[in-house]
Amino acid sequence: MTRHRGFTITEVLMTLSLLVIFFAAAGEMFRSTVLLDRDCQTLSDHASRVDSALFRLRRDVWNSRQIVVGDTRRLELTTFTDQIVWKTNADGSVTRSAPNQRSTRWDGIAATWALSSDGIGLTISDGGSVPMRLTSQVLLAKRATP
């Protein structure tokens, strides 16, 4: 009687166990990659909205003849041509309104913003260690002129 060479049940079970472990790890890596991609897109979108709002706010403050912060959530800027009102809302959105212009809204960027002014500049604090300061060049020049 000749003996046929083959795999034992133990060898087959060990191979299947290794395959299950490999595919479980591969599946988890795929899931992590998809979640990371989604989070990166969300962060990029948020950064883009913050950048857009701050670009517009910086331009408005730069040309302001008067900066008035009503409370930490409302800002009134007087330029040579317009009276511009910025509001940070409880839902984290920011709105900008000016006469004869469409109101602009940026959602979900300013939930923790607090606004303050020293007369020539605007300070935006978001609870972090370094607040952002925007200065009116018009008011700064007026202050420097004797």
Residue pairs with C-beta under 8 A, 6 or more apart in sequence:
46 108
46 109
49 106
49 107
49 108
49 109
50 106
50 109
52 106
53 94
53 96
53 106
53 109
53 110
54 132
56 96
56 104
57 86
57 96
57 122
57 134
58 134
60 77
60 79
60 84
60 86
60 96
61 67
61 77
61 121
61 122
61 134
61 135
61 136
62 134
62 135
62 136
62 137
62 138
63 79
63 80
63 136
63 137
63 138
64 77
64 78
64 79
64 136
64 138
64 139
65 78
65 79
65 80
65 136
65 138
65 139
66 76
66 77
66 78
66 139
67 75
67 76
67 77
67 117
67 119
67 120
67 121
67 122
67 136
67 139
68 75
68 76
68 77
68 78
68 117
69 75
69 76
69 115
69 116
69 117
69 122
70 76
72 114
72 115
72 116
73 87
73 88
73 89
73 113
73 114
73 115
74 85
74 86
74 87
74 88
74 115
75 85
75 86
75 87
75 115
75 117
75 122
76 83
76 84
76 85
76 86
77 83
77 84
77 85
77 86
78 84
82 98
82 99
82 100
82 101
83 98
83 99
84 96
84 97
84 98
85 96
85 97
85 98
86 94
86 95
86 96
86 115
87 94
87 95
87 97
88 94
88 110
88 113
88 115
89 95
89 110
91 107
91 108
91 111
92 107
92 108
92 109
92 110
92 111
93 105
93 106
93 107
93 108
93 109
93 110
94 105
94 106
94 109
94 110
94 113
95 103
95 104
95 105
95 106
96 103
96 104
96 105
97 103
97 104
110 126
112 126
112 127
113 124
113 125
113 126
114 124
114 125
114 126
114 127
115 122
115 123
115 124
116 122
116 123
116 125
117 123
119 139
120 135
120 136
120 139
120 140
120 143
121 133
121 134
121 135
121 136
121 139
121 140
122 133
122 134
122 135
122 136
123 131
123 132
123 133
123 134
124 131
124 132
124 133
124 134
125 131
125 132
